[in-house]
Amino acid sequence: MSRQDVAVALDDVSKRFMLSQERRTGLKERVVRGKSRPGKAVWALKDASFEVPQGTTFGLVGHNGSGKSTALKVISGIYRPTSGDVTVNGRLSALLELGAGFHPDLSGRENIRLNGSILGMSRREVEDAMDGIIDFSGLEEFIDSPVKIYSSGMYVRLGFAIAVSVRPEILAIDEIIAVGDEEFQRKCFDHLHDLRRTGSTILLVSHSLGIMEDLCDTAVWLDHGEVRGLGDARGVVRDYVASVNQREAAAAPLEDRETAEHVADRHGSGEVRVDRVTFHDNDGSPVSIVLPGQAVTVRLRYTARTQIDAAVFGLGFVHESGVTVAGPNSAQLGPWVVPAGAGVVEFRIPELTLQPGMFMVRTAVVDRGHTYDHADNQATLKVRGSGEAEPGLVRMAGQWQPPRPDPRAAAVTSYPEARGVQS
């Protein structure tokens, strides 16, 4: 890619911070206690390299402390890199921290003038844009009050309205849009879509991965300051989520994988009782988290005090919101004979249709209205995202068909003329 087509480029950029346990805040303290000892070096960015094509929306994903905000501040010129080169082609506007660039004792109107001058706008340009900024922010009632009385949401409203008022060629936004209310967030994202259509370049940091997939064309995944992934936004998000899932599964204690009994409510005659519920992958290994679309086996370990001649085993999957989303049981296979002693029953799911969330699992063993055992909250099924988000609690199976001409369109168009109706 030619550098003329690149809005932002980082070439082996590193940023180091020195963390010191001792601070000398005054001359007397420095004379008495001497020079402070060197602090520990922390690298927020390590040889990070990526390019942002002009007119695209570029996302930065990663865990807290991965270097996303530092990268935006280096690009915005707030931080100078310790090493490496940063190239920015175009006028850049940034919204990085709550209240950044605001003077608390000045009114909202005065802060608009102050921020406008910082962004390179002339006095006339600021005054011409003033009414539009105030209208977009929705703060007409408070615009002449000191911003120190503003709530965090009001700060974001005013800051975003100022940042986009200059129609920036490059707009850098950190997570803080999430502070705004639902109405303002919709207004912000509608405006971001408008900026995309008009060719502005947008750099976006957000922990809302669904937003990153929907808005961003490309993305970079930062991990402890290093680039772990770079490319198509959906692919980068999927790789990042897979890494998070792997770390969570590896960190889960064994008792979470072999789910111990923690029943909140149990009733029944008790001849047979489900003692434990565990979840397993295709290889039979216990798992603490599962993904939508994954093959999962739910294993029920039970103890029967005596032989049961007819029994039906059942499961209930209850979302954390309290909604029961599924209740499979073995009735379609007919009643089973359950020998006395310990045993195992399995329910195999070839492709999990549950969406990400926490699901309480209830178990039951019944026979024609008689309950041997019924237990709520027998286990917790943790379904994590795979980077392909869909709304709802379950994924509905089906196949989409691509657009094609409507055979009824011609008939509908000619219908008035066929009836003798004149336009």
C-alpha positions as CSV (number, residue, x, y, z in Angstrom):
1,M,0.0,0.0,0.0
2,S,1.3,3.4,-1.0
3,R,1.9,5.8,1.9
4,Q,-0.3,8.3,0.1
5,D,-3.2,5.9,0.8
6,V,-2.4,5.5,4.5
7,A,-4.0,7.8,7.1
8,V,-1.9,6.5,10.0
9,A,1.2,4.3,10.2
10,L,3.2,3.0,13.1
11,D,6.6,1.6,12.4
12,D,8.2,-0.4,15.2
13,V,6.8,2.0,17.8
14,S,7.6,1.4,21.5
15,K,6.5,3.4,24.5
16,R,8.1,3.0,27.9
17,F,6.9,4.3,31.3
18,M,9.0,4.4,34.4
19,L,7.2,3.3,37.6
20,S,8.8,4.7,40.7
21,Q,7.9,3.7,44.3
22,E,9.4,6.9,45.6
23,R,8.5,10.5,44.7
24,R,10.3,13.6,45.7
25,T,7.7,16.4,45.6
26,G,9.7,19.3,47.0
27,L,13.1,20.8,47.1
28,K,13.5,20.1,50.9
29,E,12.6,16.5,50.4
30,R,15.1,16.1,47.6
31,V,17.9,17.7,49.7
32,V,17.1,15.6,52.8
33,R,16.3,12.3,51.2
34,G,18.5,12.6,48.2
35,K,17.8,11.5,44.6
36,S,15.0,9.0,44.2
37,R,16.0,5.5,43.0
38,P,15.3,4.5,39.4
39,G,11.9,3.1,38.9
40,K,10.8,-0.1,37.1
41,A,10.5,0.2,33.3
42,V,7.1,-0.8,31.9
43,W,6.6,-1.1,28.1
44,A,3.1,-0.1,27.1
45,L,4.0,-0.7,23.4
46,K,6.7,-3.0,22.1
47,D,7.7,-2.6,18.4
48,A,4.1,-2.2,17.3
49,S,3.6,-1.8,13.5
50,F,0.4,-1.4,11.6
51,E,-1.2,0.8,8.9
52,V,-4.6,2.4,8.7
53,P,-5.9,2.9,5.2
54,Q,-7.6,6.2,4.4
55,G,-11.4,6.2,4.6
56,T,-11.6,3.1,6.7
57,T,-12.7,2.4,10.3
58,F,-9.9,0.7,12.3
59,G,-10.4,-1.0,15.6
60,L,-8.0,-1.7,18.5
61,V,-8.9,-4.7,20.7
62,G,-7.2,-6.3,23.6
63,H,-7.4,-6.7,27.4
64,N,-7.1,-3.8,29.8
65,G,-3.5,-2.7,29.9
66,S,-2.8,-4.1,26.4
67,G,-1.7,-0.8,25.0
68,K,-4.8,0.3,23.1
69,S,-5.2,3.7,24.7
70,T,-1.4,4.3,24.7
71,A,-1.4,3.6,20.9
72,L,-4.2,6.2,20.4
73,K,-2.3,8.8,22.5
74,V,0.9,8.2,20.6
75,I,-1.0,8.6,17.3
76,S,-2.7,11.8,18.7
77,G,0.6,13.3,19.7
78,I,-0.2,13.3,23.4
79,Y,2.7,10.8,24.1
80,R,6.0,10.8,22.3
81,P,7.1,7.3,21.4
82,T,10.3,6.0,23.1
83,S,11.3,4.6,19.7
84,G,9.9,4.1,16.3
85,D,8.1,6.4,13.8
86,V,4.5,7.6,13.7
87,T,3.0,9.0,10.5
88,V,-0.4,10.8,10.4
89,N,-1.7,12.1,7.1
90,G,-4.6,14.5,7.8
91,R,-6.2,16.6,10.4
92,L,-6.8,14.5,13.5
93,S,-9.5,15.0,16.2
94,A,-9.4,12.8,19.3
95,L,-11.8,11.9,22.1
96,L,-9.7,9.9,24.5
97,E,-10.5,10.7,28.1
98,L,-13.5,12.0,29.9
99,G,-13.2,15.8,30.2
100,A,-9.9,16.0,28.5
101,G,-9.2,19.5,27.4
102,F,-12.0,21.0,29.5
103,H,-11.5,23.7,32.1
104,P,-13.8,22.9,35.0
105,D,-14.4,26.6,35.8
106,L,-15.4,27.6,32.3
107,S,-18.9,27.2,30.9
108,G,-19.7,24.7,28.2
109,R,-19.9,27.5,25.6
110,E,-16.4,28.8,26.7
111,N,-15.0,25.2,26.6
112,I,-16.3,24.9,23.0
113,R,-14.3,27.9,22.0
114,L,-11.2,26.6,23.9
115,N,-11.4,23.2,22.4
116,G,-12.1,24.6,18.9
117,S,-9.0,26.6,19.0
118,I,-7.0,23.6,20.2
119,L,-8.4,21.7,17.2
120,G,-7.2,24.5,14.9
121,M,-10.5,26.2,14.2
122,S,-10.6,29.9,13.7
123,R,-12.8,32.1,15.9
124,R,-15.3,32.5,13.1
125,E,-15.4,28.8,12.4
126,V,-16.1,28.1,16.1
127,E,-18.9,30.6,16.2
128,D,-20.4,29.3,13.0
129,A,-20.3,25.8,14.4
130,M,-21.5,26.8,17.9
131,D,-25.2,26.2,17.4
132,G,-24.7,22.9,15.7
133,I,-22.4,21.6,18.5
134,I,-24.8,22.7,21.2
135,D,-27.8,21.1,19.4
136,F,-25.9,17.8,18.9
137,S,-24.8,17.7,22.5
138,G,-28.4,18.3,23.7
139,L,-27.0,20.5,26.5
140,E,-28.8,23.8,25.7
141,E,-30.1,24.1,29.2
142,F,-26.6,23.8,30.8
143,I,-24.4,25.2,28.1
144,D,-23.7,28.4,30.0
145,S,-23.0,26.6,33.3
146,P,-19.5,25.6,34.5
147,V,-18.6,22.1,33.3
148,K,-17.5,21.1,36.8
149,I,-21.2,20.5,37.5
150,Y,-21.6,18.3,34.5
151,S,-22.2,14.6,34.9
152,S,-19.9,12.1,33.1
153,G,-22.5,11.6,30.4
154,M,-22.8,15.4,29.8
155,Y,-19.0,15.5,29.5
156,V,-19.1,12.9,26.8
157,R,-21.9,14.6,25.0
158,L,-20.1,17.9,24.8
159,G,-16.7,16.3,24.0
160,F,-18.0,14.2,21.1
161,A,-20.0,17.0,19.7
162,I,-16.9,19.2,19.6
163,A,-14.7,16.4,18.2
164,V,-16.9,15.7,15.2
165,S,-17.8,19.3,14.5
166,V,-14.7,20.0,12.5
167,R,-15.5,17.1,10.1
168,P,-12.1,15.5,10.9
169,E,-10.1,13.6,8.3
170,I,-9.1,11.3,11.1
171,L,-11.1,10.7,14.3
172,A,-9.7,8.8,17.3
173,I,-12.2,7.6,19.9
174,D,-11.5,5.7,23.1
175,E,-14.1,3.6,25.1
176,I,-15.7,6.7,26.7
177,I,-18.7,6.8,24.3
178,A,-20.1,3.9,26.4
179,V,-20.6,6.4,29.2
180,G,-23.5,8.1,27.3
181,D,-27.1,7.1,27.5
182,E,-28.8,4.9,24.9
183,E,-30.2,7.8,22.9
184,F,-26.9,9.6,22.7
185,Q,-25.0,6.4,21.8
186,R,-27.4,5.9,18.9
187,K,-26.8,9.5,17.7
188,C,-23.0,9.0,18.0
189,F,-23.0,5.8,16.0
190,D,-25.3,7.3,13.3
191,H,-22.8,10.1,13.0
192,L,-19.9,7.7,12.8
193,H,-21.7,5.9,9.9
194,D,-22.1,9.3,8.3
195,L,-18.4,10.1,8.7
196,R,-17.5,6.7,7.2
197,R,-19.7,7.4,4.1
198,T,-18.0,10.8,3.6
199,G,-14.5,9.3,3.7
200,S,-13.2,10.1,7.2
201,T,-10.8,7.6,8.8
202,I,-11.9,6.4,12.3
203,L,-9.7,4.8,14.9
204,L,-11.9,3.1,17.6
205,V,-11.2,1.5,20.9
206,S,-14.0,-0.4,22.5
207,H,-14.6,-3.5,24.7
208,S,-17.9,-4.0,22.9
209,L,-16.8,-6.6,20.4
210,G,-20.1,-6.6,18.5
211,I,-19.6,-2.9,17.8
212,M,-16.0,-3.5,16.6
213,E,-17.3,-6.2,14.2
214,D,-20.1,-4.0,12.9
215,L,-18.2,-0.7,12.5
216,C,-14.6,-1.7,11.8
217,D,-13.1,-2.8,8.4
218,T,-9.8,-3.9,9.9
219,A,-8.4,-4.2,13.4
220,V,-5.3,-4.9,15.4
221,W,-5.1,-7.1,18.5
222,L,-2.7,-5.8,21.1
223,D,-1.5,-8.0,23.9
224,H,0.9,-6.5,26.5
225,G,1.9,-3.9,24.0
226,E,2.7,-6.3,21.2
227,V,0.7,-6.9,18.0
228,R,-0.8,-10.4,18.2
229,G,-3.2,-10.1,15.2
230,L,-3.8,-7.7,12.3
231,G,-6.3,-7.9,9.5
232,D,-10.1,-8.2,8.9
233,A,-11.9,-7.0,11.9
234,R,-14.1,-10.1,12.3
235,G,-11.2,-12.5,12.1
236,V,-9.1,-10.5,14.6
237,V,-12.1,-10.3,17.0
238,R,-12.6,-14.1,16.7
239,D,-8.9,-14.8,17.4
240,Y,-9.0,-12.5,20.4
241,V,-12.1,-14.0,21.9
242,A,-10.7,-17.5,21.3
243,S,-7.6,-16.5,23.3
244,V,-9.7,-15.2,26.1
245,N,-11.8,-18.4,26.2
246,Q,-8.6,-20.5,26.3
247,R,-7.2,-18.5,29.2
248,E,-10.4,-18.7,31.1
249,A,-10.7,-22.5,30.6
250,A,-7.1,-23.1,31.5
251,A,-7.4,-20.9,34.7
252,A,-10.6,-22.7,35.8
253,P,-10.0,-24.9,38.8
254,L,-10.7,-28.6,38.4
255,E,-13.8,-28.4,40.6
256,D,-15.3,-26.0,38.0
257,R,-14.7,-28.5,35.2
258,E,-16.0,-31.4,37.4
259,T,-19.0,-29.4,38.6
260,A,-19.8,-30.2,42.2
261,E,-23.3,-30.3,43.5
262,H,-24.7,-26.9,44.7
263,V,-28.4,-27.5,44.6
264,A,-30.6,-24.7,45.7
265,D,-33.9,-26.6,45.7
266,R,-34.5,-30.3,45.6
267,H,-37.6,-32.5,46.0
268,G,-38.9,-35.9,45.1
269,S,-39.3,-39.4,46.6
270,G,-35.6,-40.0,46.4
271,E,-35.3,-43.6,45.1
272,V,-32.9,-42.2,42.4
273,R,-31.0,-39.0,42.7
274,V,-28.8,-37.0,40.3
275,D,-25.6,-36.3,42.2
276,R,-23.5,-34.4,39.7
277,V,-23.7,-32.7,36.3
278,T,-20.6,-32.2,34.2
279,F,-20.0,-30.9,30.6
280,H,-17.6,-32.5,28.1
281,D,-16.2,-31.9,24.7
282,N,-15.9,-34.3,21.7
283,D,-12.9,-36.0,23.3
284,G,-14.8,-36.6,26.5
285,S,-12.6,-34.1,28.5
286,P,-14.5,-32.0,31.0
287,V,-14.8,-28.3,30.1
288,S,-15.7,-25.2,32.1
289,I,-16.9,-23.1,29.2
290,V,-18.5,-23.9,25.9
291,L,-19.0,-22.0,22.6
292,P,-22.1,-21.6,20.4
293,G,-22.0,-24.3,17.7
294,Q,-19.8,-26.5,19.7
295,A,-20.5,-30.2,20.3
296,V,-21.2,-30.7,24.1
297,T,-22.1,-33.7,26.2
298,V,-24.0,-33.2,29.4
299,R,-23.2,-36.1,31.8
300,L,-25.5,-36.8,34.7
301,R,-24.1,-39.0,37.5
302,Y,-26.9,-40.6,39.6
303,T,-27.3,-43.0,42.5
304,A,-30.3,-45.4,42.7
305,R,-31.1,-46.8,46.1
306,T,-33.2,-49.5,44.4
307,Q,-34.0,-50.6,40.9
308,I,-36.4,-48.3,39.1
309,D,-38.5,-50.0,36.5
310,A,-39.6,-46.9,34.6
311,A,-37.8,-43.5,34.6
312,V,-37.5,-40.5,32.4
313,F,-34.4,-38.2,32.8
314,G,-34.8,-34.5,32.0
315,L,-32.8,-31.3,31.8
316,G,-33.8,-27.6,32.0
317,F,-31.6,-24.8,30.8
318,V,-32.5,-21.5,32.5
319,H,-30.9,-18.3,31.4
320,E,-29.6,-15.9,34.0
321,S,-32.5,-13.7,33.3
322,G,-34.8,-16.4,34.6
323,V,-36.1,-17.6,31.2
324,T,-36.2,-21.3,30.6
325,V,-34.8,-21.7,27.0
326,A,-34.8,-25.5,26.7
327,G,-36.0,-28.6,28.5
328,P,-35.0,-31.8,26.7
329,N,-35.9,-35.2,28.2
330,S,-35.6,-38.9,27.4
331,A,-39.4,-39.5,27.1
332,Q,-39.2,-40.0,23.3
333,L,-37.0,-43.1,23.9
334,G,-39.6,-44.6,26.3
335,P,-39.1,-45.2,30.1
336,W,-35.8,-46.7,31.1
337,V,-35.0,-49.3,33.7
338,V,-32.5,-47.9,36.2
339,P,-30.5,-50.6,38.0
340,A,-29.7,-50.0,41.7
341,G,-26.3,-48.4,42.4
342,A,-24.3,-45.6,40.7
343,G,-24.7,-44.8,37.0
344,V,-24.4,-42.3,34.3
345,V,-26.8,-40.8,31.7
346,E,-25.6,-38.6,28.9
347,F,-27.3,-36.0,26.7
348,R,-25.3,-35.3,23.6
349,I,-25.7,-32.0,21.8
350,P,-24.1,-32.1,18.3
351,E,-24.2,-28.3,17.9
352,L,-25.0,-26.0,20.8
353,T,-27.6,-23.4,19.8
354,L,-27.4,-21.4,23.0
355,Q,-26.0,-17.8,22.7
356,P,-23.4,-16.4,25.1
357,G,-24.6,-16.2,28.7
358,M,-24.9,-18.1,32.0
359,F,-27.4,-20.9,32.1
360,M,-28.5,-22.7,35.3
361,V,-29.1,-26.4,34.7
362,R,-31.9,-28.2,36.5
363,T,-32.3,-32.0,36.5
364,A,-35.3,-34.3,37.0
365,V,-36.0,-38.0,37.1
366,V,-39.8,-38.8,36.7
367,D,-42.3,-41.4,35.8
368,R,-45.8,-40.6,34.6
369,G,-46.3,-37.7,37.0
370,H,-44.3,-39.2,39.8
371,T,-41.1,-37.3,40.7
372,Y,-38.2,-39.3,41.9
373,D,-35.8,-36.3,41.9
374,H,-36.0,-32.7,40.9
375,A,-33.1,-30.3,41.5
376,D,-32.7,-26.6,40.5
377,N,-29.3,-25.1,40.0
378,Q,-27.6,-28.4,39.7
379,A,-24.8,-26.9,37.6
380,T,-23.9,-23.7,35.7
381,L,-23.3,-23.8,31.9
382,K,-21.0,-20.9,30.8
383,V,-21.5,-20.1,27.2
384,R,-18.9,-17.7,25.9
385,G,-18.8,-15.8,22.6
386,S,-16.8,-16.9,19.6
387,G,-16.7,-13.4,18.0
388,E,-19.8,-14.0,15.8
389,A,-22.5,-12.2,17.8
390,E,-26.2,-12.6,17.2
391,P,-29.1,-11.2,19.3
392,G,-31.3,-13.5,21.3
393,L,-30.8,-16.4,23.7
394,V,-30.6,-19.1,21.0
395,R,-29.4,-19.5,17.4
396,M,-32.2,-20.4,15.1
397,A,-31.2,-22.9,12.5
398,G,-32.0,-22.0,8.9
399,Q,-30.5,-20.9,5.6
400,W,-30.6,-17.4,4.1
401,Q,-31.2,-17.1,0.3
402,P,-29.5,-14.3,-1.6
403,P,-31.5,-11.5,-3.1
404,R,-33.4,-12.3,-6.4
405,P,-36.1,-10.6,-8.5
406,D,-39.6,-10.8,-7.1
407,P,-41.8,-12.5,-9.7
408,R,-44.8,-10.6,-8.4
409,A,-43.2,-7.2,-8.8
410,A,-44.3,-6.7,-12.4
411,A,-47.9,-7.8,-11.7
412,V,-48.1,-5.4,-8.7
413,T,-46.7,-2.5,-10.7
414,S,-49.2,-3.0,-13.6
415,Y,-52.1,-3.8,-11.3
416,P,-53.7,-0.2,-11.4
417,E,-53.6,-0.1,-15.2
418,A,-55.2,-3.6,-15.4
419,R,-58.1,-2.3,-13.4
420,G,-58.4,0.8,-15.6
421,V,-57.1,3.2,-13.0
422,Q,-55.3,6.2,-14.5
423,S,-52.4,8.0,-12.8
